[in-house]
């Protein structure tokens, strides 16, 4: 692999992984998962966790490959998407930082909850989808097909690693909840919210540059 291809692979792998881990915030899913699985045997709860992560991987991967086509269908520029995605991510981060995040809705308790609300909007929510589609616009701007192939492979791997991390956290939900406690999870959530605001602003800055350049 040439140095350029290695740089592209590293950039999209690490960039995608950090962004997705930050925006999905695995620890924040613990209270939701525990609430939804409160009346279920452990085996059934873990099966729902696995299915949720598989569903999230499929949805995020589909958004990665179909994102550019969707934008072209509706005539949305790459810059506009990045600005909108950045605003979405920053708003989610603001809500997490100041304690007004998404409510942990216990709908579906004791029944199948893998797709809704755990996979969507719990894991593959608006912020994660906007982030992935934004990455797809960056991939589309790579001129060389080989570079795009390397970038897509690295991006899919980052999605897979994120979902694996989420699955591990959900499997360890009861232990992590006891270890950190409500206050520990709250601290991590607020720190993650601040990082999301930074990512959102960076995303908006990239979008403004593309928008002005007429991309």
Secondary structure, DSSP 8 states (H G I E B T S, - for coil): --HHHHHHHHHHHHHHHHHHHHHH-GGGHHHHHHHHTTTS-HHHHHHHHHHHHHHHHHHHHHHHHHHHHHHHHHT--HHHHHHHHHHHHHHHHHHHHTT-------TTTTS--IIIIIIIIIIS-HHHHHHHHHHHHHHHT--SHHHHHHHHHHHHHHHHHHHHHHHHHHHTHHHHHHHHHHHHHHHHHHHHHHHHHHHHHHHHHHHHHHHHHT-
